[in-house]
Amino acid sequence: MRDANAFVASSREAIERSAPHIYLSALPFAAKDSLVYTTFSSLCTGLVSVDTSGTDHHGGRVVMTLVGHKGAVKSVAYSPDGLFIVSGSDDGDVRIWDTRSGETMTTLCCSNGSVRCVAFSLDGNHVAGTNGREVCIWDISTQQGSPQQLLGHSGIVTCVAFSPNGPFLASASCDKTARLWNVDTGEEVFVMKRHDNTVNTVSFSPKGDIIASGSMDRVIYLWCGTPGGSISQPLSGHTDSIRSISFSPDGVKLASCSDDHDIRIWEVRTRICIATLRGHSDQVLTVKFAENGQDLASAAGDGSLHTWDLRQDMEGTPFVALQSHSGRSHCVIFSPDGLYIASASEDKTIRIWDASRSNTLVQPLPAHSSAVHAVAVSAAGGFMVSGSADCSVRVWNTQTRDPKLRPLLGHTDSVCSVSISRDGFLIASASKDGTVRLWDAQTGEGVCAPLEGHKKDVNSVKFSYDDRWLASGSDDQTVRIWDLATKQPSKIGPLNCDGGVLAVAFSSSDNQILASGDNNGKIYLWNKDTGERGHRSFDVNRKSVHSIAFSPDGMYLVSGGKDKVVRVWDIKTGRKKLFLKGHEASINSLDFAPDGQRIGSCSSDRTIRLWHTGSGEQLAIIHGHGLSVMSVAFNPDGHSIVSGSKNSTIRVWDVEGAISRSLETSKDLFSALSSAELEDGWVLGQSKELLLWIPAQYRGYIRTPPCTMLIAEREIAIIAQNGLYYGDDWISCWRRVSAV
């Protein structure tokens, strides 16, 4: 019964919409060790086969995925009996879900945008949610339509928490206060004023006699439940904003988490920090104790979820990393019985995990843990480099997808751009931390101190064709040229632009031209040796230029940006040669194929497009990344193109395969799977028939042709045997029917 319940709940989206997909979709994706799969898979034939790497099979650790919110899910809370979950989202809705079926039981609408926090009362009869500067409280026992409104905050309300005893509720706000309310009367009991900045979180001790508040001012205050005075000096130690706090069930300890990536455990009586837990590589947004007081769960901005075992030595506390969401993980919480963990994410989903099996989790594959902003391929094609919002640079083997080196660490903020010297010896990276770094491509070691000089984010970096120079562009509206022999600024520059510089490129033929594009829509051409303007600037409709690249012969420059258009410019005349339309959102990156005959572009519309340089014909539209595609680069043979995405993945695509598939019609399941975006998780046929449903946690991690390589924390392979049944002949998959 447990396995049957998990099977139905985890695949509810498919089963509700189309009963045949109990067999065609739900069964192939079910956990292979479940009794449902072992009992029924042998009775079916002609179904797809699903193989997973770096993750569990659907219905394993992830018991179910709740889908329905139209915006990022910011908060979740369990009812006291564990039968329901309440969630709040950027779409303005508060939803109550049945944890047994995964169905939405009630939708409570807020009118002022994002719902940052939700909470259940101890008796389970009331739900509270933030609503701009108000706190809304619904009586769900009577199903009243209009909520009670608590007014008093002068800033956005960030957090709410019900007291474990008495009719009280605490709230936190951007107005630098926390407040205690009497829910029965709607009156404000007292205001907690000592923080110097936004109060992000409040929490009651198990007895309700202490209220803790944490703020962007990096400290925690403990307050008496009544009459509201602070108990002592603040708890200090975090080096950045405090995001969440949680009391242990016995009230002895307090856990806190911060933008400084750390979790701290405090002894409430002495107010001393007794442990610092480190393991996240991004800001930690939520921390929660389990009811046993020995397990802790945390969620971070890079989508990661960790569970911590506090039974052992505090300073050596081990953690287990759950499979990450594809967006920021805003909230995580244990069920009252401790058997499940619920998490909420920027990817608009809520996931419920089996907490009892967390110690045997499948380890993720080596990959970035956050958005991949940049990719580059060595001139010889032996390795490729990527830069990510996880602050790391990584080097990959182009044949095996394995890491060629350990992660290159040193940047303190997102890596925006990477470049490889033509001789393959150096890697350059640019970061939002305002620096450029040079790395030895063979060892991964830094070859010099960070190159400093820019005053703001560095958005782009490029080696010159002869490897003598390095150019970098920054939000400080300058382009700087670095002498690679001395690792110092050259005598030329800095070169000034009218706006923040988003892209730089050297011409490859004569090596004399340096181009830059800025966020005012201008492209500048400079003489690299003199710093003089070689040509007048090109104007691109006053819209940001995100990427530029020279053709191999140096005669043309391609640009793309916020206006969604790929432009090809004639360098000599300064006129537009081609004006290529097709992308539906900002173009983030472009590259010329080595023979100059094709252009690759990628966009926030989640596609990669291939264009013919001579005619401007669109040759192919490539789908597969689940979120915005941030960077593209051709391999030196021109046969494949590499892309990096906001969903933390890197893909390598077969160019000829992509073009030939674009000429075909979607006649079968696999051509449909590789040639179109999923619609609500469904692969659709030519007539919009339902061919296959993909579970939410797998979307964006499926590798089918023309994708030849996927670098991600998980990979899903969907294999079709001969005689695949789908469409009108689906019933033939049932062996017993066939035998009759």
C-alpha positions in Angstrom: 0.0 0.0 0.0 2.9 2.3 0.7 4.4 1.8 -2.7 1.0 2.0 -4.4 0.3 5.3 -2.7 3.8 6.7 -3.7 3.2 5.5 -7.3 -0.1 7.3 -7.6 0.9 10.4 -5.8 4.2 10.9 -7.6 2.6 10.5 -11.0 -0.7 12.2 -10.3 -0.1 14.8 -13.1 0.0 12.1 -15.8 -2.7 9.8 -14.4 -5.2 12.5 -13.9 -4.9 13.8 -17.4 -4.7 10.5 -19.3 -5.3 7.0 -17.8 -3.2 5.2 -20.5 -0.2 6.9 -19.1 -0.5 4.8 -15.9 1.3 2.4 -18.2 3.0 4.6 -20.8 4.6 7.1 -18.4 4.0 6.4 -14.7 5.2 2.8 -14.7 8.5 3.3 -16.7 9.5 6.2 -14.3 8.6 4.3 -11.1 11.3 3.3 -8.6 12.7 0.0 -9.9 12.7 -1.6 -6.4 9.1 -0.7 -5.7 6.5 -3.5 -5.5 4.3 -1.7 -8.1 7.1 -1.8 -10.7 8.3 -5.3 -10.0 4.7 -6.6 -10.1 3.5 -4.9 -13.2 6.5 -4.1 -15.4 6.8 -7.8 -16.4 3.2 -7.7 -17.6 3.9 -5.0 -20.1 5.8 -4.7 -23.3 6.7 -1.9 -25.7 7.2 0.7 -23.0 10.1 3.1 -22.9 13.0 2.2 -20.6 14.3 4.8 -18.2 17.9 4.8 -16.8 19.1 7.3 -14.3 22.6 8.5 -13.2 23.3 10.7 -10.2 19.7 10.5 -9.0 17.1 8.1 -7.7 14.3 6.8 -9.9 11.1 8.7 -9.7 9.1 7.7 -6.7 12.2 6.8 -4.7 13.5 9.6 -2.4 11.1 12.1 -4.0 7.8 10.8 -2.8 5.9 13.4 -4.8 6.2 16.7 -6.6 3.4 19.2 -6.1 2.8 21.4 -9.2 0.3 24.2 -9.6 1.9 27.4 -8.5 2.6 29.9 -11.4 5.5 31.6 -9.6 8.4 30.7 -7.3 7.3 28.9 -4.1 8.7 30.9 -1.2 7.4 29.0 1.9 5.8 25.7 3.0 4.5 24.5 6.4 3.0 21.2 7.6 -0.3 21.0 9.5 0.1 19.6 13.0 -1.2 16.2 12.0 1.0 16.1 8.9 -2.0 15.5 6.5 -1.7 18.9 4.8 0.9 21.3 3.5 0.3 25.1 3.1 2.4 27.0 0.6 3.0 30.6 -0.4 4.2 31.8 -3.8 5.2 34.8 -5.9 2.0 34.2 -7.8 0.1 35.6 -4.8 -1.6 32.4 -3.9 -1.7 30.5 -0.6 -2.5 26.8 -1.4 -3.3 23.9 0.9 -2.3 20.5 -0.4 -3.3 16.9 0.7 0.0 15.2 1.4 -1.5 11.8 0.7 -2.8 12.5 -2.8 -0.8 15.7 -3.8 -4.1 17.4 -4.7 -4.7 21.1 -4.1 -7.5 21.2 -1.5 -7.9 25.0 -1.3 -6.5 28.1 -2.9 -6.5 31.3 -0.8 -5.6 34.3 -2.9 -3.6 37.3 -1.7 -4.0 40.5 -3.7 -0.6 42.3 -3.2 1.8 39.9 -5.0 4.4 37.6 -3.5 3.5 35.6 -0.4 6.9 35.3 1.4 5.9 33.1 4.3 3.1 30.9 5.5 2.4 29.1 8.8 -0.2 26.7 10.3 -1.6 27.3 13.8 -1.0 24.6 16.5 -4.6 23.5 16.4 -4.6 23.3 12.6 -7.6 25.6 12.2 -5.8 28.7 11.0 -3.3 29.6 8.3 -1.3 32.8 8.2 0.4 34.3 5.2 2.3 37.5 4.4 0.6 40.0 2.1 2.7 43.1 1.4 2.7 45.1 4.7 -0.2 43.0 6.1 -0.5 39.6 7.8 -3.5 37.6 6.6 -5.1 34.9 8.8 -7.6 32.4 7.4 -9.9 30.3 9.5 -9.9 27.1 7.4 -12.1 25.2 9.9 -15.0 27.4 8.8 -13.7 28.0 5.2 -14.4 31.7 5.5 -13.6 33.6 2.4 -12.1 36.8 3.6 -9.0 36.7 5.9 -8.5 38.6 9.1 -5.9 41.3 8.5 -3.3 42.5 11.0 -2.2 46.0 10.2 0.7 47.9 11.7 4.0 47.2 9.8 5.2 50.0 7.7 7.4 47.7 5.5 7.0 44.4 3.7 6.2 41.5 6.1 8.9 38.8 5.6 8.0 36.1 8.1 5.1 34.9 10.3 5.1 32.3 13.1 2.3 31.0 15.4 2.9 30.6 19.1 2.8 27.1 20.5 0.6 28.3 23.3 -2.1 31.0 23.4 -3.7 33.0 20.5 -0.5 34.7 19.5 1.4 35.3 16.2 4.8 36.9 15.6 5.7 38.7 12.4 8.9 40.2 11.0 9.3 43.1 8.6 11.5 45.2 6.4 10.5 48.1 8.8 13.3 46.7 11.1 10.8 45.4 13.7 9.2 42.2 14.8 5.7 42.3 16.3 3.5 40.1 18.5 -0.2 39.9 17.8 -3.3 38.6 19.6 -5.0 36.6 16.9 -8.3 36.5 18.7 -8.6 40.3 18.9 -6.4 41.3 16.0 -4.5 43.7 18.4 -0.8 44.4 18.4 0.6 43.2 21.8 4.0 44.7 21.5 6.7 45.8 19.0 10.3 44.4 19.2 12.6 47.3 18.2 16.3 46.8 18.4 17.4 45.6 14.9 19.2 48.1 12.6 17.9 46.5 9.3 15.3 44.3 7.8 14.1 41.5 10.1 14.0 38.4 8.0 12.8 35.7 10.4 11.0 35.1 13.7 10.5 31.9 15.7 8.9 30.8 19.0 10.6 28.5 21.5 8.7 25.3 22.1 7.1 26.7 25.3 6.4 30.0 23.7 8.2 31.9 26.4 11.0 33.1 24.0 10.8 34.8 20.6 13.9 34.8 18.5 14.4 37.3 15.6 17.1 37.4 13.0 18.0 40.3 10.7 20.1 41.6 7.8 22.1 43.4 10.6 23.7 39.9 11.2 22.5 39.4 14.8 19.8 37.5 16.6 17.8 38.9 19.5 16.0 36.8 22.1 12.8 38.3 23.5 10.5 37.4 26.4 7.2 36.1 25.1 5.6 38.8 27.3 6.0 41.7 27.9 8.4 41.7 25.0 11.7 43.0 26.3 14.9 41.6 24.9 16.6 39.1 27.2 20.2 40.1 26.7 22.8 41.3 24.2 22.3 39.9 20.7 23.8 36.7 19.4 26.5 37.7 17.0 28.9 35.7 14.8 27.4 35.5 11.4 29.2 37.8 8.8 26.2 38.4 6.6 22.4 38.6 6.7 20.6 36.1 8.8 17.8 34.3 6.8 16.2 31.8 9.1 16.2 30.5 12.7 14.8 27.4 14.3 14.5 26.2 18.0 15.2 22.6 18.8 12.1 20.7 20.1 13.5 20.8 23.7 14.3 24.5 23.5 17.9 24.0 24.4 19.4 24.9 21.1 18.8 27.4 18.3 19.9 27.0 14.7 20.5 30.0 12.4 21.6 30.3 8.8 23.0 33.2 6.8 24.1 34.6 3.5 27.6 33.8 4.7 26.9 30.1 3.7 27.1 29.0 7.3 24.7 27.4 9.8 25.3 28.1 13.5 24.1 26.2 16.5 23.6 28.2 19.6 23.0 27.2 23.2 20.0 29.2 24.3 20.8 29.4 28.0 24.3 30.7 27.6 23.8 32.3 24.2 27.1 30.8 23.0 27.7 29.4 19.5 28.5 25.7 20.1 29.0 24.7 16.4 29.3 26.1 12.9 28.1 23.8 10.1 29.7 24.3 6.7 28.7 22.5 3.5 26.6 24.8 1.4 28.3 26.9 -1.4 25.7 29.6 -1.5 23.5 31.6 0.9 21.6 29.4 3.2 17.9 30.5 3.1 16.2 28.1 5.6 17.2 25.8 8.5 14.7 23.6 10.4 15.0 21.1 13.2 13.2 17.7 13.0 11.0 16.7 15.9 13.6 14.3 17.2 16.0 17.2 17.7 18.8 15.2 16.2 18.3 16.0 12.5 18.5 19.3 10.8 17.5 20.3 7.3 18.7 23.3 5.3 18.0 24.9 1.9 20.3 27.2 -0.1 20.1 29.7 -2.9 21.8 27.3 -5.4 18.9 24.9 -5.1 20.7 22.5 -2.8 19.1 20.7 0.2 21.1 19.2 3.0 20.2 17.1 6.0 22.5 17.1 9.0 23.0 14.4 11.6 23.5 16.1 15.0 24.0 12.8 16.9 27.7 13.0 16.4 30.4 15.6 17.3 29.0 19.0 16.5 32.0 20.4 14.7 32.3 17.3 12.5 28.6 17.1 11.8 28.1 15.1 8.5 25.5 16.1 6.0 23.7 14.4 3.2 22.9 16.4 0.0 19.5 15.7 -1.3 18.9 16.1 -5.1 18.8 19.8 -5.8 15.9 21.8 -7.2 16.5 23.4 -10.6 16.0 26.8 -8.9 16.7 28.5 -5.6 15.5 26.4 -2.6 13.6 28.9 -0.5 12.3 26.7 2.2 12.6 23.2 3.8 10.7 21.6 6.7 10.3 18.2 8.3 6.9 16.6 8.7 5.7 16.3 12.3 6.5 12.6 12.4 9.9 13.2 10.9 9.4 10.7 8.1 9.2 13.3 5.3 10.8 16.5 4.2 9.0 19.2 2.2 10.9 21.8 0.1 9.9 24.8 -1.8 11.7 26.3 -4.8 12.1 29.0 -7.4 11.3 26.2 -10.0 7.6 26.6 -8.9 7.4 23.2 -7.3 7.1 21.6 -3.9 8.8 18.3 -3.3 8.2 15.8 -0.6 11.1 13.6 0.3 11.4 10.3 2.2 13.6 11.4 5.1 14.1 7.8 6.4 16.2 6.9 3.4 18.3 10.0 3.2 21.5 8.3 4.3 21.5 6.0 1.2 21.1 8.8 -1.4 22.6 8.3 -4.8 25.5 10.8 -5.1 25.1 13.4 -7.8 27.5 13.4 -10.8 30.3 16.0 -11.0 28.8 19.2 -12.2 28.2 22.9 -11.4 25.7 23.5 -8.6 24.3 26.7 -10.0 23.8 28.6 -13.3 26.4 28.1 -16.0 27.1 31.6 -17.3 30.0 30.8 -19.7 31.6 28.0 -21.8 34.7 27.9 -24.0 36.4 25.2 -26.0 40.2 24.9 -26.5 41.5 25.4 -30.0 42.7 21.8 -30.2 39.3 20.6 -28.9 40.8 18.5 -26.0 39.0 20.2 -23.2 36.3 22.8 -22.5 35.9 25.3 -19.6 32.9 26.6 -17.8 32.2 29.4 -15.4 29.3 29.4 -13.0 27.2 31.3 -10.4 28.6 28.8 -7.9 31.9 30.9 -8.1 33.9 28.1 -9.7 35.6 27.5 -13.0 35.7 23.9 -14.2 37.6 22.1 -16.9 36.0 19.1 -18.6 37.3 16.3 -20.9 35.4 16.8 -24.2 35.2 13.1 -24.9 34.2 11.6 -21.6 32.4 14.6 -19.7 34.7 13.8 -16.8 36.4 16.7 -14.9 39.9 17.2 -16.2 40.9 19.1 -13.1 39.5 19.9 -9.7 37.2 22.9 -9.6 39.2 26.2 -9.9 38.3 28.2 -6.8 39.2 31.7 -5.8 36.4 34.0 -7.1 34.1 35.3 -4.4 31.1 35.9 -6.7 29.6 34.5 -9.9 31.9 33.8 -12.8 30.5 35.7 -15.8 33.0 34.8 -18.6 35.8 32.3 -19.4 38.3 32.2 -22.2 41.1 29.8 -23.3 44.4 30.9 -24.8 44.9 29.7 -28.3 48.0 27.6 -27.2 45.8 25.9 -24.6 48.1 26.8 -21.7 46.0 29.5 -19.9 42.4 30.0 -18.8 41.0 33.4 -18.0 37.9 34.0 -15.9 36.0 37.2 -15.1 33.7 37.6 -12.2 31.2 39.8 -10.4 33.8 40.2 -7.7 35.5 42.8 -9.9 38.5 40.7 -10.7 40.0 38.7 -13.6 42.0 35.5 -12.8 44.5 33.5 -14.8 44.8 29.8 -14.4 47.3 27.2 -15.6 45.2 24.9 -17.9 47.3 21.9 -17.1 47.4 22.1 -13.3 44.5 24.4 -12.4 46.8 26.6 -10.3 46.5 30.4 -10.4 49.5 31.7 -12.4 49.5 35.2 -10.7 47.6 37.4 -8.3 44.1 38.4 -9.4 44.1 41.1 -12.1 42.5 44.1 -10.3 41.6 47.5 -11.7 37.9 47.3 -12.6 35.7 49.0 -10.1 32.6 46.9 -10.7 31.5 43.5 -12.1 33.7 42.1 -14.9 31.3 40.7 -17.5 33.5 39.5 -20.3 37.1 38.4 -20.9 38.9 37.4 -24.2 42.4 36.4 -25.2 43.9 37.9 -28.3 44.6 35.7 -31.3 48.3 35.7 -30.7 47.9 35.2 -26.9 49.8 38.4 -26.1 46.9 40.3 -24.7 43.8 39.8 -22.6 40.8 42.2 -22.8 38.2 42.6 -20.1 34.9 44.5 -20.0 33.1 45.8 -16.9 30.1 47.5 -15.5 32.4 50.4 -14.7 32.1 51.3 -18.4 35.7 50.5 -19.3 37.6 47.9 -21.4 41.0 47.1 -20.0 43.9 45.4 -21.9 46.3 43.2 -20.0 49.8 42.4 -21.0 50.1 38.6 -20.6 53.9 38.7 -20.5 54.0 40.9 -17.4 50.5 40.2 -16.0 50.0 43.9 -15.8 47.8 46.5 -17.5 49.0 47.4 -20.9 50.0 51.0 -21.8 46.8 51.3 -23.8 43.6 52.1 -21.9 41.4 51.9 -20.1 39.1 52.4 -23.0 35.9 54.2 -22.1 32.4 53.3 -23.2 29.0 55.1 -22.6 27.6 52.2 -20.7 28.5 49.1 -18.7 30.6 46.7 -21.0 28.9 43.3 -21.4 31.0 41.8 -24.2 34.5 42.1 -25.7 36.2 40.3 -28.7 39.4 40.4 -30.7 39.4 40.1 -34.5 41.2 36.9 -35.5 42.6 37.8 -38.8 44.9 40.8 -38.4 44.5 40.9 -34.6 44.3 44.7 -34.7 40.7 45.3 -33.8 39.2 45.0 -30.4 35.4 45.3 -30.1 33.2 45.9 -27.2 29.4 46.0 -26.6 27.7 47.9 -23.8 24.3 48.1 -22.1 23.4 51.3 -24.0 23.2 49.3 -27.2 26.5 50.5 -28.7 29.3 48.5 -30.3 32.8 50.1 -30.3 35.7 49.2 -32.5 39.2 50.0 -31.3 42.7 49.7 -32.7 44.2 47.4 -30.2 47.8 48.8 -30.5 46.8 52.5 -30.1 43.5 52.5 -28.3 42.1 54.7 -31.1 38.6 54.3 -32.5 39.2 52.5 -35.8 35.6 53.0 -37.0 32.5 54.7 -35.8 30.4 52.8 -33.3 27.5 50.7 -34.3 24.1 51.5 -32.6 21.7 48.7 -31.8 18.4 50.4 -30.9 19.6 51.5 -27.5 19.2 47.9 -26.3 21.9 46.0 -24.4 24.5 44.2 -26.4 25.1 40.9 -24.6 27.5 39.2 -27.0 29.7 39.9 -30.0 32.0 37.7 -32.1 34.2 38.2 -35.1 34.0 36.0 -38.2 37.2 33.9 -38.7 38.3 36.1 -41.6 37.7 39.3 -39.6 35.4 40.8 -42.2 32.2 40.5 -40.1 31.0 41.0 -36.6 27.9 39.3 -35.2 26.0 40.8 -32.2 23.0 39.9 -30.1 21.3 41.2 -27.1 18.1 42.4 -25.4 16.3 43.2 -28.7 16.2 39.5 -29.6 17.8 40.0 -33.0 21.1 38.6 -34.4 22.9 41.2 -36.4 25.8 40.6 -38.8 27.9 43.8 -39.5 30.3 44.5 -42.3 33.4 45.8 -40.6 34.6 47.9 -43.6 31.3 49.6 -44.3 29.8 49.7 -40.9 26.5 48.5 -42.3 24.3 45.6 -41.3 24.7 42.6 -43.6 22.1 40.4 -42.0 19.2 40.9 -39.6 18.2 37.6 -38.2 14.9 37.2 -36.2 13.5 34.2 -34.5 14.5 34.3 -30.8 11.6 35.1 -28.5 13.7 36.6 -25.7 17.1 38.2 -25.1 20.1 36.7 -26.9 22.8 35.9 -24.4 25.7 34.5 -26.5 26.8 34.0 -30.1 29.7 32.3 -31.9 30.9 31.8 -35.5 31.7 28.3 -36.7 35.4 27.8 -37.5 34.7 27.9 -41.2 32.6 31.0 -40.9 29.6 29.4 -42.6 27.3 29.2 -39.6 26.4 31.2 -36.5 25.2 29.8 -33.3 23.1 31.8 -30.9 21.4 31.1 -27.6 18.7 32.9 -25.7 16.6 33.2 -22.6 13.8 31.6 -24.6 15.6 28.3 -23.8 16.7 27.6 -27.3 19.9 27.5 -29.4 19.6 28.5 -33.0 21.9 27.8 -36.0 22.0 30.3 -38.9 23.6 30.2 -42.4 26.0 33.1 -42.5 25.6 33.7 -46.3 21.8 33.6 -46.6 20.7 34.3 -43.0 18.5 31.1 -43.2 17.6 29.6 -39.8 19.0 26.0 -40.1 17.9 24.6 -36.7 16.2 25.3 -33.4 17.7 23.2 -30.6 15.6 22.5 -27.5 16.7 20.7 -24.3 17.8 23.1 -21.6 15.1 23.6 -19.1 16.0 27.3 -18.4 17.7 30.2 -20.2 20.7 29.2 -22.3 23.5 31.6 -21.3 26.5 30.7 -23.5 27.5 28.8 -26.7 30.8 28.0 -28.3 31.6 25.9 -31.4 34.1 23.0 -31.2 37.2 23.7 -33.4 36.0 21.1 -36.0 32.6 22.9 -36.3 30.8 19.5 -35.9 29.4 20.3 -32.5 28.4 23.2 -30.4 28.6 23.5 -26.6 26.0 25.3 -24.4 25.7 26.3 -20.8 22.4 27.0 -19.1 20.8 28.7 -16.1 19.7 25.2 -14.9 23.3 24.4 -14.1 23.8 22.1 -17.1 26.3 21.9 -20.0 25.3 20.2 -23.2 27.2 19.2 -26.4 25.1 19.1 -29.6 25.7 17.4 -32.9 25.4 20.3 -35.4 24.5 18.2 -38.5 22.1 16.1 -36.5 20.4 19.2 -35.2 20.0 20.5 -38.8 18.7 17.2 -40.2 16.2 16.8 -37.3 14.9 20.3 -37.9 14.1 19.3 -41.5 12.1 16.3 -40.3 8.6 16.2 -38.9 7.9 14.8 -35.5 6.8 11.4 -36.6 7.6 9.5 -33.4 8.2 9.9 -29.7 11.9 10.5 -29.9 11.9 13.0 -32.7 9.2 14.9 -30.8 11.2 14.7 -27.6 14.2 16.2 -29.2 12.5 18.9 -31.4 10.2 20.8 -29.0 9.8 22.1 -25.5 7.8 20.1 -23.1 4.3 21.5 -22.4 3.6 21.1 -18.7 5.9 18.1 -18.7 4.3 16.4 -21.8 6.0 15.3 -25.0 3.4 16.0 -27.7 2.9 14.6 -31.2 2.1 16.4 -34.4 -1.6 16.6 -33.5 -0.9 17.6 -29.9 -1.5 14.0 -28.7 0.1 13.0 -25.4 3.1 10.8 -26.2 5.0 10.8 -22.9 5.0 12.6 -19.5 8.2 13.5 -17.8 8.4 13.9 -14.0 9.2 17.4 -12.9 12.5 16.5 -11.3 13.8 15.0 -14.6 12.9 17.8 -16.9 16.0 19.5 -18.2 18.2 16.4 -17.5 17.1 14.2 -20.4 19.7 13.4 -23.1 18.4 12.5 -26.5 19.8 13.2 -30.0 21.1 15.6 -31.2 22.6 16.1 -27.6 25.7 13.9 -27.5 26.9 14.9 -24.0 25.2 16.2 -20.8 27.2 17.5 -17.9 24.8 17.8 -15.0 24.4 16.5 -11.4 21.9 13.9 -12.9 21.3 12.4 -16.3 18.2 10.6 -17.5 18.4 8.3 -20.5 15.1 7.3 -22.2 15.5 4.2 -24.4 12.9 2.9 -26.8 12.9 -0.8 -27.8 11.5 -2.0 -31.1 7.7 -2.1 -31.1 7.1 0.9 -28.9 3.5 1.3 -28.2 1.9 4.8 -27.8 -1.0 6.7 -29.2 -4.1 4.8 -30.2 -2.4 1.4 -30.0 -1.3 1.9 -26.4 -3.5 -1.0 -25.1 -1.2 -3.4 -26.9 1.4 -2.9 -24.2 -0.5 -5.1 -21.9 0.9 -8.6 -22.4 -2.3 -10.4 -21.1 -4.4 -8.7 -23.7 -1.9 -9.6 -26.4 -1.9 -13.3 -25.2 -5.7 -13.5 -25.4 
